[in-house]
C-alpha cells in the first residue's frame, strides 16, 4: 500500500483503488473527516472551516471517498456505495498504520462512518455525524428532497448556475458562498467521476436500521433544523436507534453545520472527543 504526493495532497494505493487525502496535525486517536456527496466534493473543501482548529489537537486525515477528489472513480453495481466506502476507510487506515480513529462525517460521509462502525466496529473510537440519514423512510418529508434533486442536477450539469442553485438549497444562506468559490468547485469536477456516479445508480441500497443497536461507539449527532437535503427526522431516528448517541440541533442552519456554525461545531466536537 504505497503512498505518494499529489500536489499538496497525498495518495494511498489500496490495491483495488487509489485514495487521495490530506494529512495535518498530530494527536491520537486520529480524526478522519468524510465529506458529503455532490460533483466536485472533497473533505478538504467540506471541512475548510474546521481542519486548522482540529489539527491543533489531533492528527487530521481529510479523506476523498471513492469517486471524489483525488481518489479514483469507482463504479458500484453489485455492492452498495456505503459498504465500498467503509472498506476504503479501513483500507486507508491500514495503509497509514492507524488501528482506531474518530470518524467525522457529513451526509454521505456520515453514512460511510456509520457503516464503518457496523462492519468494522473495532476500528472506530467515536463518531460525529452531521446531516446523516437515519435509514428509515421519513414520515413528514417528501422523498427525494429538493436538496437531493438539486444534487443530482449538478451531476447532469456541473455549471456555475447549477452549483449556485445547489448551494442555495444546501445552506441556510447560500449567499455566504461566493461565485469564485463556486467556480472553483465547478472547475474541479472530473467527468470520469461524474460518469461513475451516474453508472452507480444501479447499485443496491443498504439499510442499516437493524444493525444500529450494535454500534458501540459514542456518537455525537448534529443537524441543521433548516436542512433541505437530509430531513431533520434522520437524526431523530438515529438518536432513537443508536444506544450511545446524543443530538445537537442548530436553527438557521442548513446541511453544512460544520461550515455555517463552524465555531460552535469545532467546540462541540473537541469537547466530545476529549471526554474520558
N, C-alpha and C positions, 0 to 999 in steps of 0.2 A: 504494500500500500504506500506508494511513493507520494511525496508532497513536492510541489514546485511553486514558484512565484508566478502570478499572473498580474502584471502591473503592480498595484498596491495591494492586491489580494493574494491568497494562496489557493492551492487546489490539492485535493487528495484523490488518488485513483483507487477506488474501492474494488477494482477488478471487473465489476459489471457496470459501473458508471463513474464519471469524474464529478466531484462535488467542489464547488467554489465556496470560500468562506473568508471572513475577516477574523483576525485574532488579535485581541488587545488586552492589556492589563494582566494582573496576576491575582491569585487567591483561590482557594478551594472551598467547596467543590465548584467547578466552573459553571458559568451560565451559558446555555446555548439558546440563542434568540432565533425564533422561527416566524417568518413573515406570512402575510396573507396572500390570497390569490390576486390575479389581475395581470394583464400583459405588462411586462417590464418590472414586476415586483421583485425586490430583494430585501434581505434583512438589513442591509446597510442603510437603505432609504427608509424602510419601515420603522427603524429604531434610531433615526438620526438624532432625536432629542434625548436619547437615553444612554447610548453607548459611552459617551465621555464620563458621565456620572458613575455608571456601573463599573467601568474599568478602573476606578479608583479603589475599588474594594474586591473585585473578582476578576478572574480570567474570563473574558467575554468572547464567545465564538458566535459570530453572526453568520449563520449558515444559509446558503441558497439551496432551497429544496430542489429535487429533481425537476428539470424543465424550466428553471428560473435562473436569472442572473448568469453567473459564470459556470453553472452546472450544466451537464449535458441534457439535451432533450431526451424525454423518455416516454414512449407510447405504452399506455396501460390498457390492455384488452381483456386479459383473464384475471388479473389481480386488481383489487381496488386501490385507489390512489393513496389512501392513508396507510395501508399496510406497507406499500412501497416506501412511503415517506419515513415510516418508523424504522424500516430496515436500513435506510440510508443514514438516519440519525445515529443509530448504533454502529453502523459501519464507519462513520466519521469519528465517533468516539474511540473505536478500536484503533483507527489509523493514528489518532493523536494521543493514544495511551491514557484515555480518560475512562475510569471504571464507572463513575457515577457522576451525574450532573443535575443541576437545576434547569428545567426546561421552561422557557417563557415564550408563549405562542399566541399570535393574534389570528383569529378567524381560521383559515386553512391551517396555519401553523399551530393554533390551539388544538385542532383536531389531530394533527400529527403528534403533538406532545401527549395528548390523551391516549392515542393508540399505542404509543411507545410505553406508557405506563401500564397498559393492559398486556401487551405482548412481551415486554422486557422490564418487568416491574423492578427487578434488582438493579437496574441501571439508572433509576430515577430517584433523586433526593426529594425535591419539591417541585410543584407545578404552579405556574402562573398562567391563567388562561383569560384572554380578553376577546369579547365578542365571539365566543366559541359556541357552535350549535350544540343543542342538548340531546341530539339523536332521538328525539320524539317528534311527531308531527305537531306543529304548533296549533293551538286551539283558536287563538284570537288574531292571527295574522295570515294573510293570503300567501300562498306559495306558487311560484317563486316570488321573492320580494322584489321591490323595484330596484334595490341595490344589486341583486343577482342578475336581473335583466340588464342593468347598465354595465355590469362587469362583463357579461357575455358579449354585449355590443362592442366593447373596446377590443375584444379579440377579433371580431369581424372587421372593425375599422379602427385601428390604433392611431387615430388622428388627434390633433390638439383639441379640436372641438369635442370629440368623443370623450377624451380624458377630462375636459372641463365639466361635462355633464356627469361623468362618473364621480369626480371628486366633490361636486356639489351635493351629491347624494351620500357619498362616503362620510363626509364631515358635517358637523352641525353648521359650521360656517366655512364653506368651501373657498370663500374669497381670501382666506389666510394663505392659500397656496397660490403662488404667483404663476403667471403664464410661462416664465422662464423655467421654473421647476417642472411644470407640466410638459414643456417642450423637451426638456432633458429626459423625462420619463418616456415620452413618445419615441424619441430617437434611440433609446436603449432597447426597444423591442426587437427581438430576433425572430424572423419569420419561421425558422425551423422549430422554435419553441411554441409558437402560436399553432402551427400545424399539428404538433404532437399533442397539445392541449385539446384541440378540437377532435382529433382522432380518438383521444381517450374518453370522449363522451360515452363510448361503447362499454367502458369498463364497469364492472359491478359496483354497487354501493354497499358498504358495510355498516351494519347497525350495531353500535357498541352498548346499547341500553342494558342488555342483560349481563354485561361484563363490568359495569362501573362500580358495583358494590364491592368488587375485589381490588379496587385501586387503593393502595395503602398510603400513597404519598400525600402529605398535607398539601392542600390546594387552595390558592387564592384566586377567586373568580372576580373579574371586573367587567363592567358592561356600561356603555353609554345608554341612558334612558331614551335617547332620540335616535338610536341605531336603526337605520332603514335598510341595512344589508342583512344582518342576522337579528332576528327578533329578540327582545329582552327576555322573552319566555325561555329562550335557550339556556340562559344562565340560571333561571329559576329551576328548570328541570335538572340541570347539573347539580345545583345545590341540594336538591331532593335526593338524587341518586348517588352522589359521591359521599362516602362516610366521613371524610375528614376535610370538608370544604367550608369556606366562608365566602361571602359575596359583598363586594363594594360597588355601589351604583353611582353614576355621575349624571346630573342634569346638565342640559345644554352641552351634550356630548353625543357625537355620532359613533362611527365604527372604530375610530382610532383613539382610544383612551390615552395611549402612550404618547400621542402627538398633541392632542387638544388639551390635555391636562397633565402635561409632562412632569411638572414639578411635584404634584401630588402623587402621580403614578410612581415616580422614582422613589419617593419617600416610603410609600406603601410597600413596594417590592423589597427594598433594602431592609425595612423593619421585619417583614415577613421572613425573608431568607436568613436574617440574623437571629431568629429565635432559637433557643436551645432545643 
